[in-house]
Amino acid sequence: MKMVSCATYEGIDAKVVHVESTLTKGLPSFSVVGMASASINESKERVKSALLSNEFSFPPKRITINLAPSDVKKEGSQFDLSIALMIALDYLQDDFSEWFVFGELGLDGAIKENLQLYPLILSLANQKIIHKAIVPYVSLKKLSRIPNVEFYGVKTLNEAIELLKNQETVSPSMEQSEIDYPSYTSNDETYYYDEKYDEDFLDVKGQEVAKRSALISAAGFHNILLEGSPGCGKSMIAQRLRYILPPLSSDDILDIAKLDALQAKEPEFKPLRSYRAPHHSSTSASVFGGGSFKAKIGEVGLAHRGILFFDELPHFSKGVLEALREPLQDNKIRISRVNAKVEYPADFLFVSAMNPCPCGNLLNQHIECRCSELEISRYKNKLSDPFIDRIDLSVVMQNVNPNDEATISSREMHKQVIEVHKRVRQRGQTTFTAKLSDSDIEKYCVLSSEAKEVLDMAVYRFTLTFRAIKKIQKVSRTIADLDGSDTIEKRHILEALSYRRR
């Protein structure tokens, strides 16, 4: 029995599929087993035509191709080349089990790429389970950017056959591309960042409190809510946050590239986190993912490792806001369907913006608010206490003043975030401060005696929940890191408390 490996999707991750073949005595036939979809069963005709076009004579035997494991549904034309090679090389005694083989066959034996190829290999590389792969020659240029994988490009079926016949002597078709961005190494892990700022905080005039909270949010990956009158700069700050977020490891860059590829976008392999901003009229399925047959990824999953921005927060449906509580807490999203139960990672920074009232003028000193107290109450009550409890920083933005000036650039803010990131990694933290577990809070969020007294007073005065207490500790830890302090002091706790929504 011969075997090579290929892959199919299971949720958003690739699942390894072993392509096995046997040619036995019996009436001549050709069958594919192992929960193969219609697209794979159609590949039998492409494989037959491609082999015959390349002077291969089908033996008078019973050909069986097994796609293992048999309990996973397989789909996609990337199995064509694997199936053809297992038939063509059945007479050899060589071991091909270390090879991954991808490619769609033309009727003349030409090897083509398909849309699933790129995200599949990205996912396998991210799981560190692929090392050598035969791929379409046309895909080599972009695949060469995936680290730690040797790629062998082939144009025709005959080239692939010859490659496996001489597997001991062949060399990779192209050298791997390096990630060419500024970087630094901490605890044997390299982190990359970009110094290009397409949207700069210099464009935001005034709003010092909001920019300070944005810096804290970026440094610790803390969820943030910006509240203010229309046009005061809420969306501007949210859009610029993306460029000052912490650096990325190579695995993080692969994660983001995989999500780009799933949307049929050309991955850039840049150390720039994703930014998703669904409209408030979006359905629950588009935000969280779903589908009648296959559970597809939604905006929450696509925001993994990046920003999920909800503008006009109270206008989102109650169902969407309440369902968001789970990924905000657990950093994952679960979708259950009759045909599949899928769990997507959803480790994102939640950024939201809202007006102070339905008309937006409640905080405006020059325009009178047209809303009644009942309308304002209904508007704000759309956000439940359990939902608000999951937001670390809540900021009421100032009125726009035409005489205000910009005081800090994105480059300066990003530099501070990078320094915090280095500090966090050096003390042994493996996650962002906002994502610390309860045991890690005890370990890393060490309060001075004065800071503890202030926190105890706040707990009594504001009847804070356990979740709120832990969030204050984590925010104050990030503020202390920005201040270069090993211990959380009284001033850090007081600043963290100032960002709590009353």
Summary of the structure (lengths in Angstrom):
residues: 502
radius of gyration: 27.4
end to end distance: 68.4
largest distance: 89.9
contacts: 1625
relative contact order: 0.10
helix: 39%
strand: 20%
